[in-house]
Amino acid sequence: TDAKKGTRKSVRKQETDLLKEQCPCAVDSEDGVMIQCDVCDQWFHTMCVNLKGLTNDSVKTLIEWQCLTCFRSPFLNPVRDDQMPCIQRAIKETIKEQFHVLNSVVDTTVKSFAEVTASSQEQVINQLAITETSKAVVSEVALKLDTDRMERENRKLN
């Protein structure tokens, strides 16, 4: 592909027809700018790979271009077998740490909920007590009124 880089980077649709290459979208575009992957040699419309606005001249200036299928991030290196135990240990430790943090958050949340619930229950109990006290007072007053009424009736009869 080194010999191809300067010359095969970008061509119009007519030239790709001659090469019998086509973008995977399979849409014919008479004047669409095309770009070729330097790894798999597949041709793509610049619009299909989100390189809108590139001209043939700007595509030709690219040193190297790889499609999404072929691109490998330089930051992602394959893991060797001898590295796996260390990575697994680090993952387990991270999970344990996160579990402890999560557990602490859950405990705090449960305690807060319990405090709110206890406070709410206390308010409900106080309201019930006030209601019951009010009922008891009302019953006592009603009983005294009945007693007074009966005593007055007895006096009238005597």
N, C-alpha and C positions, 0 to 999 in steps of 0.2 A: 504493500500500500504506500510505501514512501514515494515511489515514482508517480503514484496516482494523486497524491495530496494536492498539488497545485493545480492539476488539470481536471480531476474528476469531482471536485468538491461540489460544484454547482452547475447545473445545466437546465435548459428549458425542457418542457414536456416532450417536444419533438425529439430531442436527443435521447431522452430516456426510452422513448419508443424504439429507437435504433438499438439501444442496449438491452432491450426487452426486460427492463427493470421497472418496477412500479411501487408506489407507496402502498403500505398495507391497507390504507383506507379505500383503495381501489377506485377513487374518484378521479376522473380525467380532468385535467386543468391545463388548458392551452398555454397559459403564460405563468404557471405556478413556479416559484423558485423551489428548487430541490436541493437536498443535502444528503450526503452519503455517510453512513457510519464507517469509521475507520477500522472497526473490529469485524463486523459481520457483512460489510459491503452492501447492506440494504439501503435503498433510497427512500427518502421521506419528503413530503411537502414541508416547507418550513412552518406553515400554519398548523400542520398536524402535530408538530413537536414543540409548539409554543415558542417559535422563533419568528414571530410576526415582525414585519418591517425590515427583515434582512433582504438585501439585494444580492444578485449573483456575485457582484464584486466583493461585497462584505463577507459572503460565505467563502469565497476563494481565499480570503486572508486568514481564515481560521487555520491554526496549526494542526489541531486534531479535534475531532468531534466524535462522541459516542452516543448511540441511542440509549434510551432508558433500559433496555434489556441488557445491553453490554456494559453499561457504566458500573464501575465498582469504586466506591469511595475509598480514597487512600487512608482514611481514618478507621476503616473496618478491615482489620487483618484477620485471616483465619486463625482459629484457636488450635494450638497444638495439643496433642493428647496429654503431654506431661503438664500442661497448664490447667487441665480440667479440675483436678482435686482442689487446687488453690482457688479457682473461680467458684466452684461449688461451695467451698468453705466460706468465701466472702459473701456469696448469695445467702447462705444460711444465717450468717451473722447479721447481715442487713435485715433479713426477714425477722430475726429475733428482736433486733433493735426496734424495728417498725411495729412489731407486735406489742412490745412493752410500751411504746409511745401510745399506740392505739388503745391498749388496755387502760393506761392512765387516763386518757381522754374519756373512755367509756365509764370508768369509775367516777370521775368528776361529774360527768353528765348524770349518772344514776344518782349520786349524792345530791346534786342540785335538784333533780326531779323529786327525790324523796323529801327534800326540804320544802319544796313548793307544795308537794302533795300533803305533807304533814301540816304545813301552814294552812292550806286549803281545808284540810280535814278539821283543824282546830277552829277555823272560822265557821264551818258548818256546824260543829258541835256547839260552839258558842251561840249560834243562831237558834239551834234546836233548844238549847238550855233557856234562852230568852223566851222562845215560843212556849216551852213547857212551863216556865215560871209564870209567864203571862196567863197561860191556861189555868194554872193552879190558883193564881190570884183571882182570876175571873170566877173560877169555881167556888173559891172561898167567899168572895163577895156575893155571888149568887146564893150560896148556902146561908150566909148571914141575912140577906134580904128575905129569903124564904122563911128563915127562923123568925125574923122580925114581923113579917106579915102574919105568920101563924100565931105569934104571941098577941098581936093586935086583934086578930079574929077571936082568939080565946077571951080576951078582955071584953070584947063586945058581947060575947055570949054570956059572960058572967055578970 
